[in-house]
Amino acid sequence: QCDWSSDVCSSDLATGKKDVGTKASGEITFYNDYDPQNAVIIPSGTTLTASGKSFITESVITIPPATVVSLYPQKINPGTVKGTIVAKESGDSYNIAAAKFVIPAFSGVKQEKVYGQSTAALTGGTTKEITIVGQNDIDNGKKTLDEELDTAIKAEISASATTDSVKLVTSSIEKSEISFTTSKNVDEETDKFTIKIGIKITEMGFSESDMQNLVLLKSKGMLNDDEMYVNPDPTQISYDIASVDNENGQIKINTKFSGKKGKKIDGSIIQNLLVRSKYGSAESRIEAVDGVSDAKIVISPKSWPMLPILKQRIKVNFDYQKE
């Protein structure tokens, strides 16, 4: 199991924008030309509109009842009261000239006869845009940095595994974030900010040669006492990954060995038969051994009439009979 953790830092440009200007405000007169019996109450935070802009009341506005001056002809003086309104958003475009303010929450005749009126332009609205860190800036920067670090760590794991002759199992990869910090938070003013991220990647692997040797050893243990595998070779072993248990650090592997078996022949017996033997009779002596169907002797140099007198200089190789 290979555990690698690392962190990296990058510098990113902030692209968010924010208007930190001030809001226009002013005092206007509220009119109740609607109800001569009751006062009209406008709650704090009520929206008013004028010149395509929205404003809100800063406190509860209580407009006195209208006053009936005469019945014939009917004449009513509206109740009035002054109150302050403020723009819903900042910006110099809210410094509107004198205007009539409609209350959208009212409808019909009431909306027509309960309203606000300014006699001078609203003031104090300014526009000022600053560059801030947006959530997208952090998300995009983190994603890019994470991908770069992911690639770098996996390359380092692969290089280390190659050096140690380890076969990696990609399905075992586990990745976790171990740290994440930014020099600026969302909505903070800045042109540049830094992101630092740390990740940990775990990947399991195994020694392919150890696995192959174990398969050969296990396979030999399944043979009868008078049997042997002829030229067992790792290329005769195929396998696939059955399951991965990261928690316990275990890999289960299905293996298949397609070796050839034959009658067990002791190589040292063949060597003893060949020591000091003449080339002409050597092959027939080997073919007389139970289980041997054919024998071939190669001597170097070819002109030498005798086989070696030292057993250690004789090499015995087995092969299975071609069908």
N, C-alpha and C positions, 0 to 999 in steps of 0.2 A: 504494500500500500504506500503510495507516494502522497505526502501532504506538502503543499506549497502555498505560502501566503506572501503577499507583497502589497505595497501601496505605492501610489503615484499621484503626482499633483499636476494640474494644468491651469493655464490662465485663459479665461474666457471673456468675451465681450458681452456687456449688458445691452439688451435691445429693448427692454420695456420702457414705456413712456407713461408719465403721470403728470397731470395738471395740478400744480400746487398753488395756483393763483387764489385770489380772495373772492368772496361772494358779494354781489351787489345787495344793498338793502336800502330801506327808506320808510318814512312814515306816510301812510295814506289814510283817507277817510272812508269809513265803511258806512253804507247807507241801507236803512230798512224802510223801503217805500211799499212794503208788502203787507205788514200786519199792524193795524192801529190798536190792537188789543194786547199783544204780547211782544216781549223782546225776542230778538233772534240771536241765538247763541251759536258762535262759530268756534269749534274746538281748536286747541293748539295743534299745529301741524297740518291744518287744512290747506289743500292746494288751491291756488288761484292762478289764472292764466291771463296773459296780456301780450300782444305783439309776438305771439308764437313761442313765448317762454313761460316756464312754470316757476311759481314762487310759493312759499308756505308761510303760515302765521307762526309767530314765535310764542304766542300765549293765547289764552282763551279770549275771544272777542265777544262782548255782549253789546248788541246794538239795541238801543231803546226802541219802544214801540213808536210807530208813526203817530203824528198828531193831526186830528181832524180839525181843520180850520173852519169849514162851512159845509153844510149838507147840500144847499141849493144856491149856487152851483157847488158841486162837491169839490172841495179842495183839501188836500192832505199834504202836510209837511213831513218828509221822511225823518225818522230818528237817525242820528248820526253819532259816531264815535271814532276817535283816531286810534290807529294801531300800527305796529311795525311788521313788515314782511321782509323775507330774505330769499334770495335766489336759491333754487334747488342745487345748482351747480356753480362752480366758479367760472369766471370769464368776463372780459370787458363787454361782451355782447349783451350782458344782462343789465347794463346801465341804460335802460330804455327811457325814452321821453315820457312826459305825462300821458297817462292812458287810463282806460277803464279796465278793471280787473273782474273777470267772471269767475264764479265758484262752480266748477263742474259737478260737485256733489249735489247741487240743487238742480231742479228741472222746471221746465215750463215757466209760468208767471213768476214763481219765486226766484228762479235764476235771473230773470229779467229785472226784478225789483229789489233784490238783495245783492249788492255788489260793492266793489271798492273803487276809489278814484284817487289818482295822484295828481298833484298840481305842479310837480317838478320832476325832473329826471332822477331815477335811482342812481346811487353812487357807490363807489368802493369795489366794484367788480374788476378784477385784473386777471390776465392770462399769463401763466408761467409754466412751461413744460420742462420737465427734467427727465434724465435717463435713470432708470431704476433696474434692479434685477427682477426679471419676470420669472414666473414658475416654469415657463417653457425654457428659459435660459438654463436653469438648474437641471431640468429633466434631460434636455438635449446634451448638455455638457457631461452629465453623469453617464448617460448612455454611451457616448463616444469614448469616455475614459474607461468605462467598464469593459468595452469591447477590446480596446487596446491592451489593457492589462490581462484580460482573458487570453488573448492570442499569445502574449509574451510568456505567461506562466505555462500554458500548454506546450509551447515550443521548448521551454526549459525542461519540463517533465519528459517530453519525447526525447530530447537530447540525452538526458540522464539515463532514461530507460535503454536507449541504444547502446550507450557506453557499458551499462551493466548487463546487457543481453536479456532485457526484460520485455516480455510480450504484454503490451498494455491492453486493457479491456475498456473500450470507450463507453460501454453501457454502464460502467461503474462510476463515471464522473459525477462528483457532487460539488456544487459551488455555493459558497455563502459569503455574504458581505460582513466584514468584521469591523469596518469603520467608514464613516462618511462625514465630512465637514466642508463648510463653505466659509469664505472670508466675509461674505455679505449674505444677509437674509433676503427673502422675497420682499419687494417694495422698498428696499433701501437704495438710496441714491448712490450711483457710481457709474463709471464708464467701463471698468474692468473689475473682475473678481476672480478668485481662485477656488478650485474644487480639489479636494483630496479624498481619495477613496482607497480602501484596502479590501481585498478579497482573498478568500482561501479556496483552493481547488484540491480535491482529493480524487485520486484515480488509482485503481488497483491493477496489478499485473502479476505475471508469474514467469518463471524460467521455463522456456519451452524445452530446453535440453533436459532439465531435471524431470519435467513431466514425461518426456519420451523415454528416458531411462527407467522411470518408475513403471510405465506401461510395459516395457520389455521385460522388466523383472517380474511383474505380476503375471504376465503372459507365460513366462517360462515356468512359473510355479503351478500352472494349470496343466502342464504336460505330464504324461506318464514317465516313469523312471527310465524307460528305454527309448524315449523320444527326445528330439532336439529341434530347435528352429534353425533352418539353414540360411545363413547370411541375414540375420535379422537387421533391418535398417529403419532409421527414423522416418524415411520417406514412405514407409508402409503404414504409418500411423496417421489417421485422420481424426479430427476432433471438432467439437463446437461447444460454445459456452451455454450451459444449461440454465444457470441462475447466478445471481450476484447478491451477496449479503454484505452490504457496506457496514452495517452495525457491528457485525462480528468479524469483518475482514476476511470473508470466505468467498471463493469462487468454485462453483461446481462445474466440472467439465465432462462431457460425454466423449469417450474415445473409442476408436475402432482400429484394431491391429490386423492387417491382412498379410500375415507372414506365411511362409511355407515350412511345413514340418516334415521330418523324416526320421529314420532309425538313428538312435543316438550312437555317434562314433567318437571315440576319444582321440583327439588330435595327437596326443603324445604316443599313442600306439602306432600311428602312421609314421611319426618321426623315427621311432625305434626300428621300424621295418626298413626305413630308407638309409639309416646310418651305414656307411661303408658299402652300400649296395652298388652293383653295376647298373648303369643306365638301361641296358637292354632288358633286364629282368625286373626292374623296379616297378613299372606300371602294372605288370601282371600280378605281382605280390600284393599291391594295394587293392586290385580288383577282386582278390580272393577274400578280402575282409567282408564279413557279413554286413549288408546294407549298402555297399559300394557297387554301383553299376558301371562306372567308367572312371578312368584315372588318366591324368595327363601330367607329365613332369616337364618342367622348364628348367634348364641348367644354364648358368652363366659363369664362365664363358661356355659357349656351345660345344667347343672341342674337348672339354674336360670329360674323361670317360667314367669317372667315379663320382658318387654323391658325397657330400661333406662327411667328414669323420666326427664333426661336432654336431650334436643334436640341435643346439641353439641356432645353427646356421640354416636349418631346414624350416621353411615356412609352409604351413598347411592351410589351404583355403578350401572351404566347402561350397558346393553349388548344388542346386536341385536339378533333377533330370528334366530335360526339355521334352515336352509331350508332343 
